[in-house]
């Protein structure tokens, strides 16, 4: 027989009050994308004891995912990511309710993902801008906060979208259309060392099969997002960063800086 919920979350008390832990248990979190950012975020939320996780992803795990993605193992290669993450969460805390949307984020599934959710995690692949725009527009219409992170080689950036503040469209659209070039400039203002002009041109043209990344960026991004979700939703405090501003983490040089989008400068904290 599985331990009771309170036994599994007892070490949270002291970090959170019993009343806050009760609120955590009532949270419904929508996780769009269960890969390098969405999966570790869901993992950490499960360790905290959130009540319900809605997991959306149409893709299956591949061998290239094993180096950094939660629930990616040799024996889950070929398994739908949302399904595999849900199975791992059941092993962590069987009191958590999980719902999987294996069709991913689409017009016909967005309501099932977002309706009644307290907060949204955007873990959608960086180059799937139209899907991200669908998610953000629908979340904004419902008044929901969206937390997101991007990782490229040694650089990881994190931010969140206040439904009353600047939108994803402001950061990724050029004259009303999604632009990879603008998205890169907005979300990765401090480029990794390997980002040559030729490489950026290929990325903007959609010619790169994959972007190098390892587990450090995934763990940092997911952990930061969970801490900010707790800060906003449970503690009632303002987030540490709101889009279009970002936090930028360099895992090679071990620094964390604040990207001030309005002034175009990166400041030490």
N, C-alpha and C positions, 0 to 999 in steps of 0.2 A: 504494500500500500504506500502511495506517495505521501511524503510529509505534508502537513497543512501549509497553506499559503504563508501564514505568519512565521512559521519555522524557516521557510525558504528565504524570507526577506528580513529576518531579524537583525542582520548586521547593517541594514540600511538605517535603523533607528539610531539617532545620534547625528547622522548626516541629515536625515529628515525626521520631523516629528511624527508621532503615530497618526495625527490628523492628515499630514501631508502624504504619508504612505497610503492612507485610505483613499486619498484623491488620486494618487498614482494608480492604484488598483482600478479606479473608475475610468481611467483614460482610454480613449479610442484613438489609435494612431494609424493613419494611412501611409503606407510605404510604397511609393511608386518606383519600381526598379529594385531588384534584389541582387545586385552585383557588388562592385567594389565599395560603394558607399552605403547603399540601402541595406545590404545584408548585415554589416557590422553594426549599423545603427539599430536595426531590429534586434540583433543579438544583445546589445547593451540595454536596450529598453526591456527586453525579456528578463535580464538579470535584475533590473530594478523592480520588476513585477507589474508592468502595465497590464491593464485588464484585457484589452483587445488589440490585435494587430491585423490590419488588412494588408495583404502582400500581393502586389501586382507585378508580373513579369512574364513576357511571352517566350523568353529564351531558355535554352537548356545550358547546363554547365559544360564547358569544354576544358580540355587539358590545360590550356593557357590560363585558366582562372584559378588553378589550384595554388598558385604562388601567393595569393592575397585575399581571396574571397571566402568569407564565412560560409560553411556548409558545402564548399567545393572539395571533394575528395576523389580519389581514383574511382571509388565505387558509386559516386553520384554524377560522373561524367555521362551526359545524355539525359539526365533528369531535369525537369523543369525547375528553374531557380526558386520560384515562389514555393513550390511543393517541397523542395529540399530544405529550405529555410524553415518552413512551418514544422517539418519533422524534427529539426534540431531544437526548435523552441519548445516543442512538446517534451523533449528530454530534459530541458532546463527547468521548466515550470509548467506542469500539466494543467494548472489552474488558469493559464492564459488562453483566451479564445483566439483562434486564428482563422482567417478567411483568405483563401487564395483565389486570385484572378489570373488564370494562366493565359488569358487572351491579352493581358497587359492593359495599358491605358489607351482606351479607344472611346469614341463617342457613345457606344452602346454599353460600356462598362464603367464609365466615370462616375455615375451616380452611386453605383454599388460600392465604389472605392471611397467616395468623399462624403456622402450623406451621413450626417451625425458625427463625423470625425472631429476630434478636438484640435488636431494639429496634423500637418502633412509633411512628409519627408520626400524630397525630390532627389531620387537616386538614378534618374534616367540617364542613359548614355549621352555624353556631351554633344554628339553630332546629331542626335534625334531632336532637333529644335522644334519641329512642328508638334511632336508629342508633348514636349515640355510646355509649349505655349498653351496647348489644350488643358493640361493639368493646372497651370497657374491661372488661367482665365476662369476656370470653373471653381478653383479654390477661392479666388478673390471674390467671385460672385457670392460665395457662401460666407465670406468674412473670415476665412481661415488663414492662419500663418503658415508659410512654407519655408522649410529649412533645407539648405542644400550645400553641397561641397563638390569641388573638382580637384582631381589629382593628375599631374603630368610630370613624369620622371621624379625629380626631387622636390617639386613645388606642389603644395596643397593649399587651396583657398577655401574659405568657408564664409557663408553669409546667410541671412534670412530675409524673407519678404513680409513686411507688415502690409496687411490688406488695404491700409489707408495711405501707403507711401509709394515711391516709384515702383514700376512693374518690371516683369521680365522683358516685356516688349521694349521698354526703354533701353535695356542692356543688349538685346540681341537683334533688334529689327532695324533695318535701314530702308527708309521710305516705305514702311509698311510690310516689308518682307524679311523673313528670317535670314540672317547673314552670319555665316561661320566666322568670317573675319572680324566682325564686330563682337561676336560672342567671345572669341579668343582674347581680344583687347580688353573686354569688360571683366572676364572671369579669371584670366591669367595675365594680369598686368606686369608681373615680374616673371619673365620667361625662364625656363630651365636653360642650363648651359648648352644643351645640345640643340636648341631651337635656332637653327640657321635659317636665313631667308628662304632657301630652297625647300627646307622641311616645312616651314610655315605655308608656303605656296601650295605644297602638296596637300597639307591638312585642309586648307581652305577649299581646295578643289575636290576634296573627298577621296583622295588617292592613297591615304595611309590605311593599311589594314588594321593597325592597332597602335595604341599609344603606350610606351613603356611606363610601367608603374609597379610598385612592390607593396608589401604588407604595411610598411610604416605609414605611408600616406593614407591608406584605407583605415587603419586603426585610429590615427589622429583625427581624420575627418569625421568618422562615426562618433568617436568619443566627444569631440567638441560639440557636434550637433546635439547629442543627448544632453550634455551639460546646459546648453542654451535653451533647449526645450524645457528642462526642469526649471531653469531660471525664470522663463516667461510664464509657463503654464502653472507650475506648482508654487513657486515663490512669489509670483506677481511682480517681478522686477523687469526692467527694460532689458532687451537683449544686449550683448556686448558689441554687436555690429549689425547694421541693417543695410540692405542693398540700397544704392549701388556700391556702398563701401564694403570692404572685405577684410578678413584677416588672412595674412599670407604666411605660411609655414614653410621653411626651407629645412628639410630633414638632413641634408648633407652638412650644412653650416650651423644647424641648430639655432635658428633664430625665428622669432614670431614678430611680425610687424603689421601695422594697421595701414591699409590702403585707403587713402582719402580720395575718393573718386572725383569730388568737386574740384579739388586743387591738383589732382594728378600727381600726388606725392605719396611715398611710402615712409611712414614714421615709426620709429621704435617706440615701444610701450614701456 
